[in-house]
């Protein structure tokens, strides 16, 4: 059982030495104050778990695991972990490499004769998202396909098997779930057991990750599993749509608890699970900060390791680890708001390191309606947006802004510092005015500009 530390040490992010000592009570109070606006505004429901060198610095739960049955989130509540699943899949492949069962630069067709384009795609291409395989999100009937049950990863890969490659393998990289579903198929083929069974036998049971697993059938009973919810308007929510997770085998199909994920990070970054060569390969940035299932960056010359995921149907997960200090922060959520857990994890990471994170401050109360009417209208994004040519249909109502083109409608939460938060994906929004003060565009995520196409 993970022990509770008797004292806490706050570190400077710019020094490996401790510069400030603070009590656990002080740290608890600082973290709770940081989390309060997320929780009180119904924008975070889940668990936060912080450890250092195996000892617990902070553990707290928020909101409901099941609103209909009035079941609160508890420390042992299980959450789907979305793309953090990829860290387990990559580790499984590297474990097979360490055992001499496969080689990363071998063609996938050497192991799976019927694999599409298998003579041109290597195992490494799949690990590095450079295979060029077609992305099933682009299939015109994806919505219907995502509600079907698939017997195994081979059936999912078959959805794109007849599609042309997006690019020649190894020449580009494009993040694509199908790569890790293909790896799950590879694991099954070379090990002779199902993906779920391989994980259980070789990773989960040996590491004592008893609350972690892969759902193989929607009819399967999983105790203590949270239900998922979509945000509606400013503060409400509803049940998320149905999605059959058999489609995301190897890529986003696993569930876990916060404490299990903290132990998983320790196992991956420490010794014993993988060879030193494989561990370093897994945790070395390959492109755009990606490793094999992980995101990686440097902080004052020290590597920070991330696992993050959002499944778009109610669950998000963020794991953040600083090996030099043995510090791990885990945040899990069952409210379908894309990047809240990342923001929470980053802020708590900063607090433990003795820094002051950016605080979330909302503009309380309704705004003057005349100031909002000038912002209402339709705004169209360019081809560089996630949904090329996508349109926000913004209306002013009762002192607030809503995007009524999204179903369910999305609230734009006003911020004390100016601008708004587009609630479903937690994107900062700023309206852009010309010299005459007329609003003609908005900026989304500080990256994308949408031009006003109609309105006052």
Phi, psi and omega per residue, in radians:
X1 nan 2.391 -3.132
X2 -1.166 2.287 -3.072
X3 -1.472 2.702 3.067
X4 -1.626 2.168 -3.130
X5 -1.174 2.538 3.125
X6 -1.443 -0.334 3.093
X7 -2.585 2.807 -3.124
X8 -2.135 2.536 3.094
X9 -2.043 2.183 3.074
X10 -1.608 2.303 -3.070
X11 -1.907 2.654 2.963
X12 -1.437 2.403 3.092
X13 -1.212 -0.201 -3.080
X14 -1.954 0.263 3.090
X15 -2.674 2.454 3.106
X16 -1.411 -0.095 3.129
X17 -1.674 2.577 3.100
X18 -1.226 2.360 3.134
X19 -2.025 -0.304 -3.102
X20 -2.462 2.394 3.031
X21 -1.907 2.293 -3.138
X22 -2.362 2.603 -3.126
X23 -1.277 2.786 3.064
X24 -1.081 -0.602 3.123
X25 -1.105 -0.719 3.098
X26 -1.106 -0.767 -3.129
X27 -1.144 -0.758 3.094
X28 -0.981 -0.803 -3.092
X29 -1.133 -0.695 -3.137
X30 -1.172 -0.725 3.125
X31 -1.177 -0.746 3.134
X32 -1.078 -0.698 3.121
X33 -1.147 -0.641 3.117
X34 -1.166 -0.678 -3.074
X35 -1.392 -0.389 -2.979
X36 -0.900 -0.842 -3.118
X37 -1.132 -0.548 3.094
X38 -1.169 -0.748 -3.057
X39 -1.308 -0.822 -3.051
X40 -1.177 -0.412 3.137
X41 -1.635 0.152 -3.136
X42 1.101 0.666 3.109
X43 -2.013 0.105 2.977
X44 -2.592 2.247 3.055
X45 -2.413 2.025 -3.086
X46 2.874 -2.517 -3.060
X47 -2.412 2.527 3.032
X48 -2.148 2.328 -3.035
X49 -2.438 2.187 -3.098
X50 -2.222 2.230 3.101
X51 -2.250 2.718 2.988
X52 -2.448 2.116 -3.118
X53 0.915 0.703 3.074
X54 1.471 -0.137 3.117
X55 -1.743 2.511 -3.084
X56 -1.419 2.149 3.029
X57 -1.594 -0.638 -3.068
X58 -2.733 2.419 3.051
X59 -2.638 2.128 3.137
X60 -2.661 2.626 3.136
X61 -2.078 2.700 -3.064
X62 -2.511 2.506 2.997
X63 1.323 -2.824 -3.016
X64 -1.963 2.371 2.956
X65 -1.364 -0.498 3.127
X66 -2.579 1.910 -3.111
X67 -1.267 -0.627 -3.092
X68 -1.165 -0.612 3.123
X69 -1.743 0.058 3.111
X70 0.982 0.828 3.139
X71 -1.770 2.075 -3.140
X72 -1.288 2.728 2.970
X73 -1.142 2.384 3.123
X74 -2.193 2.888 -3.123
X75 -1.003 -0.521 -3.115
X76 -1.653 0.158 3.077
X77 -1.122 2.350 3.121
X78 -1.649 2.471 3.121
X79 -2.229 2.516 2.909
X80 -1.174 2.461 -2.977
X81 -1.929 0.175 3.035
X82 0.895 -2.274 -2.997
X83 -1.275 -0.114 2.982
X84 -1.088 -0.359 2.998
X85 -0.896 -0.651 -3.074
X86 -1.064 -0.476 3.119
X87 -1.162 -0.596 3.093
X88 -1.263 -0.726 -3.132
X89 -1.104 -0.786 3.131
X90 -1.100 -0.734 3.121
X91 -1.090 -0.674 3.122
X92 -1.102 -0.735 3.118
X93 -1.120 -0.769 -3.135
X94 -1.182 -0.547 3.053
X95 -1.117 -0.731 3.081
X96 -1.145 -0.622 3.058
X97 -1.101 -0.782 -3.138
X98 -1.049 -0.528 -3.127
X99 -1.523 0.013 3.099
X100 1.359 0.297 -3.107
X101 -1.426 -0.512 3.125
X102 -2.609 2.867 3.076
X103 -2.129 2.465 -3.039
X104 -1.163 -0.502 -3.100
X105 -1.672 0.161 3.015
X106 -1.343 2.604 3.036
X107 -1.181 2.443 3.127
X108 -1.065 -0.556 3.108
X109 -1.081 -0.347 3.073
X110 -1.156 -0.440 -3.101
X111 -1.870 -0.559 -3.131
X112 -2.225 1.686 -3.008
X113 -1.011 -0.615 -3.058
X114 -1.578 0.149 -3.108
X115 -1.169 2.300 -3.112
X116 -1.091 2.288 -3.122
X117 0.995 0.493 -3.027
X118 -1.152 -0.309 3.102
X119 -1.399 -0.257 -3.074
X120 -1.922 -0.315 -3.075
X121 -1.807 2.236 3.115
X122 -1.734 2.938 3.066
X123 -1.049 -0.713 3.137
X124 -1.103 -0.668 3.094
X125 -1.000 -0.728 3.125
X126 -1.147 -0.785 3.138
X127 -1.059 -0.631 -3.050
X128 -1.713 0.178 3.136
X129 1.000 0.634 3.141
X130 -2.077 0.396 -3.085
X131 -1.314 -0.510 -3.051
X132 1.452 0.055 3.118
X133 -1.033 2.567 3.137
X134 -1.120 2.520 -3.111
X135 -1.610 2.118 -3.070
X136 -1.158 -0.299 3.048
X137 -1.065 -0.420 -3.108
X138 -1.512 -0.071 3.101
X139 -1.193 2.378 -3.060
X140 -1.081 -0.475 3.141
X141 -1.857 0.523 -3.108
X142 -0.965 -0.750 -3.112
X143 -0.954 -0.799 3.111
X144 -1.195 -0.745 -3.126
X145 -1.068 -0.593 -3.080
X146 -1.272 -0.181 3.117
X147 -1.750 0.019 -3.139
X148 -1.557 2.734 3.030
X149 -1.627 2.378 3.124
X150 -2.055 2.299 -3.080
X151 -1.104 -0.544 -3.108
X152 -2.974 3.108 -3.087
X153 -1.095 -0.487 3.121
X154 -1.078 -0.656 3.139
X155 -1.192 -0.558 3.122
X156 -1.275 -0.791 3.121
X157 -1.064 -0.552 3.136
X158 -1.085 -0.387 3.114
X159 -1.066 -0.535 -3.108
X160 -1.977 0.097 -3.036
X161 -1.077 -0.536 -3.124
X162 -1.617 -0.013 -3.122
X163 -1.488 2.574 3.081
X164 -1.177 2.640 3.062
X165 -1.117 2.552 3.100
X166 -1.271 -0.512 3.122
X167 -2.842 2.896 3.121
X168 -1.153 2.253 -3.101
X169 -0.929 2.325 3.095
X170 1.562 -0.151 -3.099
X171 -1.603 -0.377 3.131
X172 -2.542 3.023 3.059
X173 -2.312 2.372 3.117
X174 -2.525 2.033 -3.110
X175 -1.028 2.213 -2.962
X176 -2.731 2.077 -3.121
X177 -0.966 -0.572 -3.035
X178 -1.069 -0.451 3.107
X179 -1.069 -0.742 -3.082
X180 -1.451 -0.414 2.956
X181 -1.176 -0.674 3.064
X182 -1.092 -0.657 3.095
X183 -1.154 -0.625 3.069
X184 -1.081 -0.689 3.072
X185 -1.103 -0.753 3.109
X186 -1.052 -0.775 3.126
X187 -1.042 -0.751 3.123
X188 -1.107 -0.754 -3.057
X189 -1.154 -0.786 -3.045
X190 -1.450 -0.396 -3.122
X191 -1.612 -0.415 -3.128
X192 1.416 0.097 3.076
X193 -2.242 2.923 3.139
X194 -1.168 2.762 3.089
X195 -0.968 -0.809 -3.134
X196 -1.058 -0.743 -3.117
X197 -1.214 -0.662 3.100
X198 -1.081 -0.795 3.102
X199 -1.008 -0.808 -3.090
X200 -1.101 -0.813 -3.062
X201 -1.235 -0.739 -2.923
X202 -1.764 -0.380 -3.096
X203 -2.110 -0.979 -2.949
X204 -1.241 -0.916 -3.120
X205 -1.117 -0.827 3.134
X206 -1.060 -0.533 -3.110
X207 -1.624 -0.024 3.134
X208 1.266 0.482 3.142
X209 -1.583 1.243 -2.977
X210 -1.354 -0.254 3.134
X211 -1.773 0.209 -3.107
X212 -1.995 2.468 3.120
X213 -2.972 -3.069 3.132
X214 -2.181 2.171 3.138
X215 -1.363 2.136 -3.062
X216 -1.733 -0.260 -3.089
X217 -2.716 2.355 -3.115
X218 -1.062 -0.375 3.137
X219 -1.417 -0.167 -3.119
X220 -1.161 2.405 3.107
X221 -1.571 2.126 3.119
X222 -2.132 1.972 -3.094
X223 -1.226 2.603 3.053
X224 1.077 0.450 3.132
X225 -1.577 2.207 3.123
X226 -1.208 2.639 2.951
X227 -1.603 2.840 -3.045
X228 -1.999 2.656 -3.032
X229 -2.424 2.557 3.077
X230 -1.743 2.462 3.038
X231 -1.231 2.507 3.082
X232 -2.267 2.177 3.110
X233 1.094 -2.436 -3.073
X234 -1.470 -0.682 -3.025
X235 -2.417 -0.159 -3.057
X236 -1.536 3.092 3.085
X237 -2.730 2.919 3.102
X238 -2.511 2.924 3.119
X239 -1.118 2.452 3.108
X240 -1.248 2.761 -3.136
X241 -1.188 2.812 3.109
X242 -1.296 2.421 3.099
X243 -2.519 2.205 -3.134
X244 -1.515 1.985 -3.011
X245 -1.290 -0.088 3.017
X246 -1.106 -0.353 3.100
X247 -1.248 -0.385 -3.048
X248 -1.874 0.385 -3.137
X249 -0.941 2.272 3.139
X250 1.442 -0.340 -3.050
X251 -1.975 -0.586 -3.084
X252 -2.864 0.603 -2.948
X253 -1.886 -0.034 -3.002
X254 -1.644 2.771 3.035
X255 -2.174 2.767 -3.124
X256 -2.872 3.138 3.006
X257 -2.006 2.901 -3.128
X258 -1.105 -0.737 -3.103
X259 -1.190 -0.649 3.080
X260 -1.109 -0.714 -3.130
X261 -1.158 -0.621 3.075
X262 -1.103 -0.711 3.096
X263 -1.181 -0.613 3.112
X264 -1.088 -0.767 3.116
X265 -1.056 -0.766 3.131
X266 -1.069 -0.680 -3.141
X267 -1.178 -0.723 -3.112
X268 -1.215 -0.736 -3.051
X269 -1.484 -0.363 3.087
X270 -1.574 -2.979 3.132
X271 -1.611 2.960 3.002
X272 1.853 -0.619 -3.103
X273 -1.475 -0.940 -3.117
X274 -2.048 2.817 3.014
X275 -1.126 2.780 3.124
X276 -1.032 -0.675 3.124
X277 -1.081 -0.809 -3.109
X278 -1.218 -0.668 3.122
X279 -1.100 -0.749 3.126
X280 -1.166 -0.660 3.107
X281 -1.119 -0.752 -3.127
X282 -1.102 -0.599 -3.013
X283 -1.888 0.468 3.059
X284 -1.943 2.234 -3.137
X285 -1.034 2.218 3.121
X286 -1.711 -0.719 3.138
X287 -2.868 2.406 3.077
X288 0.945 0.445 -3.132
X289 1.521 -0.042 -3.126
X290 -1.434 2.405 2.888
X291 -1.818 -2.638 3.107
X292 -1.598 1.487 -3.115
X293 1.678 -0.240 -3.089
X294 -2.023 2.812 2.904
X295 -1.839 2.507 -3.075
X296 -2.403 2.495 3.069
X297 -2.610 2.990 3.131
X298 -1.945 2.510 3.071
X299 -2.273 1.871 -3.098
X300 0.922 0.757 3.098
X301 1.437 -0.009 3.131
X302 -1.934 2.394 -3.080
X303 -1.326 2.342 3.005
X304 -1.960 2.337 -3.042
X305 -1.929 2.300 -3.115
X306 -2.139 2.502 2.858
X307 -2.196 2.199 -3.110
X308 -2.530 2.637 3.139
X309 -2.848 2.662 3.049
X310 -2.560 2.189 -3.047
X311 -1.651 -0.084 3.115
X312 1.345 -0.041 3.125
X313 -2.250 0.530 2.937
X314 2.135 -0.260 -3.061
X315 -2.117 2.484 3.027
X316 -2.490 2.681 -3.089
X317 -2.536 2.528 3.062
X318 -2.522 2.237 3.106
X319 -2.165 2.267 -3.077
X320 -2.312 2.278 -3.010
X321 -2.443 2.330 3.049
X322 -1.996 1.733 -3.046
X323 -1.002 -0.652 -3.083
X324 -1.048 -0.518 -3.132
X325 -1.921 -0.003 -3.092
X326 1.081 0.499 -3.045
X327 -1.695 2.259 3.121
X328 -2.311 2.324 3.036
X329 -2.132 2.255 3.102
X330 -2.146 2.284 3.040
X331 -2.289 2.193 3.130
X332 -2.150 2.505 -3.028
X333 -2.493 2.522 3.071
X334 -2.032 0.478 3.034
X335 -2.041 2.232 -2.929
X336 -1.337 1.170 3.074
X337 -2.146 1.995 -2.806
X338 -0.902 -0.998 -2.886
X339 -1.971 0.241 -3.139
X340 -1.063 -0.768 -3.084
X341 -1.127 -0.578 3.091
X342 -1.155 -0.734 3.117
X343 -1.138 -0.726 3.122
X344 -1.143 -0.823 -3.133
X345 -1.057 -0.756 3.137
X346 -1.111 -0.743 -3.135
X347 -1.137 -0.748 3.134
X348 -1.191 -0.667 3.060
X349 -0.961 -0.810 3.138
X350 -1.115 -0.738 -3.133
X351 -1.053 -0.773 -3.130
X352 -1.166 -0.526 3.124
X353 -1.490 0.166 3.057
X354 1.418 0.300 3.125
X355 -1.861 2.948 3.124
X356 -1.932 1.910 -3.130
X357 -1.315 2.889 3.020
X358 -1.140 2.291 -3.094
X359 -1.644 2.485 3.080
X360 -1.471 2.078 3.128
X361 -2.283 2.091 3.132
X362 -1.579 2.662 2.956
X363 -1.413 1.933 -3.022
X364 -1.369 2.480 3.073
X365 1.479 2.861 3.138
X366 -1.180 2.605 3.111
X367 -1.660 2.759 3.087
X368 -0.992 2.260 -3.024
X369 -1.113 -0.581 -3.110
X370 -1.164 -0.539 3.117
X371 -1.270 -0.469 -3.127
X372 -1.467 -0.564 -3.124
X373 -1.020 -0.609 -3.138
X374 -1.193 -0.270 3.138
X375 -1.670 -0.315 -3.076
X376 -1.180 2.573 3.131
X377 2.639 -3.042 3.125
X378 -1.843 2.364 -3.076
X379 -2.226 2.178 -3.067
X380 -1.896 2.290 3.091
X381 -1.446 2.845 3.088
X382 -1.510 -2.985 -3.101
X383 -1.284 -0.182 -3.132
X384 -1.489 -0.091 -3.102
X385 -1.368 2.808 -3.139
X386 -0.947 -0.756 3.019
X387 -1.924 1.631 -3.049
X388 -0.902 2.261 3.132
X389 1.332 0.163 3.136
X390 -1.074 2.613 -3.058
X391 -2.180 2.363 2.975
X392 -1.743 2.216 3.108
X393 -1.855 1.638 -2.979
X394 -1.699 2.273 3.098
X395 -2.173 2.675 3.039
X396 -1.758 2.281 -3.107
X397 -2.641 2.143 3.054
X398 0.976 0.628 3.082
X399 1.473 0.240 3.141
X400 -2.416 2.860 3.067
X401 -1.882 2.469 3.118
X402 -2.391 2.500 2.960
X403 -1.623 1.799 -3.086
X404 -1.496 -0.090 3.077
X405 -1.357 -0.342 3.099
X406 -1.556 2.468 3.086
X407 -2.065 2.063 -0.068
X408 -1.232 2.823 -3.052
X409 -1.107 2.602 -3.046
X410 -1.854 2.355 3.040
X411 -1.503 2.507 2.987
X412 -1.828 1.810 -3.012
X413 -1.413 2.157 -3.126
X414 -1.250 2.406 3.137
X415 -1.799 2.541 -3.112
X416 -1.075 -0.574 -3.111
X417 -1.463 0.042 -3.097
X418 1.800 2.670 -3.100
X419 1.444 -2.995 -3.042
X420 -2.454 2.857 2.978
X421 -1.952 2.118 3.047
X422 -1.372 1.815 -2.841
X423 -0.996 -0.816 -3.017
X424 -1.056 -0.566 -3.119
X425 -2.088 0.114 3.046
X426 0.991 0.764 -3.134
X427 -1.723 2.309 3.014
X428 -1.200 2.347 3.141
X429 -2.175 2.264 3.039
X430 -2.241 2.279 3.092
X431 -1.469 2.414 -3.036
X432 -1.905 2.164 -3.106
X433 -1.932 2.659 3.084
X434 -1.510 -3.025 -3.080
X435 -1.089 -0.436 3.139
X436 -1.557 0.029 3.113
X437 1.506 0.053 3.127
X438 -1.453 2.256 -3.140
X439 -1.365 2.124 -3.103
X440 -2.138 -0.022 -3.109
X441 -2.881 2.980 2.994
X442 -2.415 2.690 3.088
X443 -1.901 2.344 -3.011
X444 -2.149 2.250 -3.106
X445 1.045 0.339 -3.090
X446 1.031 0.262 -3.072
X447 -2.267 -0.668 -3.015
X448 -1.898 2.420 3.112
X449 -1.958 2.295 3.058
X450 -1.970 2.231 -3.117
X451 -1.524 2.471 3.091
X452 -1.252 2.252 -3.093
X453 -1.972 -0.224 3.017
X454 -2.864 2.848 -3.124
X455 2.177 3.059 -3.110
X456 -1.145 nan nan
